[in-house]
Amino acid sequence: MLVGEIIDRLNKKEPLSIIAKKLGMTPYTLSKKLRIIGYEYDSVQKKRVYLGDGDEPRELDITEVKSFAAEEDYNKLIYEELRAIRLMFQTKTLLPVSVLQGEKAKRTFSISKAVLERWDRFAKQQGITKSKLAEQAMVEFLNKYEEY
């Protein structure tokens, strides 16, 4: 059955499960194949629409569509991931976070919005909670400027 026929039937409210049964596949498999080639369900229009790249593949036989991604070369994938991690460590300076023990106290500060946005971004980039980052920054500030 051609993709165009399936889409027309679905848009005329024929259930996906019935179409899938006629094709000898599960509804999940049929739905996945349609998503792979670029069709999505538009809940506003209440029909399937083509969102993929290029021309709409209405003349394609649905049985020719593979329902799984092409096999990955895992050795290449692992190598690329390791290279990316190595590059990340070389370019990103990780902060040494010392965990101070003891009783914790809460305070409220008023800080400019621009500084707070930079603070949030920096904490997220470093993967540190904002509380730990604030504590570390205060310790470094006090060590640098506090007179004994």
GIDA-V598707 format. One record per backbone hydrogen bond with DSSP energy under -0.5 kcal/mol. CO is the residue of the C=O (numbers start at 1). NH is the residue of the N-H. E is the energy in kcal/mol with one decimal. If there is no record, write none. Layout:
CO&NH&E + CO&NH&E
//
This chain:
1&62&-2.3 + 2&6&-1.9 + 3&7&-2.7 + 4&8&-2.4 + 5&9&-2.4 + 6&10&-2.7 + 7&11&-2.6 + 8&12&-0.9 + 9&14&-2.4 + 10&13&-1.5 + 15&19&-1.8 + 16&20&-2.8 + 17&21&-2.0 + 18&22&-2.0 + 19&23&-1.5 + 20&24&-0.8 + 20&25&-2.6 + 21&24&-0.7 + 26&30&-2.2 + 27&31&-2.6 + 28&32&-2.6 + 29&33&-2.5 + 30&34&-2.2 + 31&35&-2.1 + 32&36&-2.5 + 33&37&-1.8 + 34&39&-2.9 + 35&38&-0.9 + 38&51&-3.4 + 38&52&-0.6 + 40&42&-0.6 + 40&49&-2.9 + 41&43&-0.8 + 42&46&-1.7 + 42&47&-1.4 + 47&42&-2.9 + 49&40&-2.5 + 49&51&-0.6 + 56&58&-1.8 + 57&60&-1.1 + 58&4&-2.5 + 60&3&-2.7 + 61&64&-1.7 + 62&65&-1.0 + 72&74&-1.2 + 73&77&-2.5 + 74&78&-2.9 + 75&79&-2.2 + 76&80&-2.6 + 77&81&-2.3 + 78&82&-2.7 + 79&83&-2.4 + 80&84&-2.2 + 81&85&-2.4 + 82&86&-2.7 + 83&87&-2.4 + 84&88&-2.2 + 85&89&-2.3 + 86&90&-1.9 + 87&91&-2.2 + 88&92&-2.0 + 91&93&-0.6 + 92&94&-0.8 + 95&97&-0.7 + 96&98&-0.7 + 97&99&-0.5 + 98&100&-0.8 + 109&111&-0.6 + 112&116&-2.3 + 113&117&-2.4 + 114&118&-2.0 + 115&119&-2.5 + 116&120&-2.5 + 117&121&-2.3 + 118&122&-2.7 + 119&123&-2.5 + 120&124&-2.2 + 121&125&-2.5 + 122&126&-2.4 + 123&127&-1.2 + 123&128&-2.0 + 129&133&-2.4 + 130&134&-2.5 + 131&135&-2.4 + 132&136&-2.6 + 133&137&-2.4 + 134&138&-2.5 + 135&139&-2.3 + 136&140&-2.4 + 137&141&-2.5 + 138&142&-2.8 + 139&143&-2.6 + 140&144&-1.7 + 141&145&-2.6 + 142&146&-2.5
//
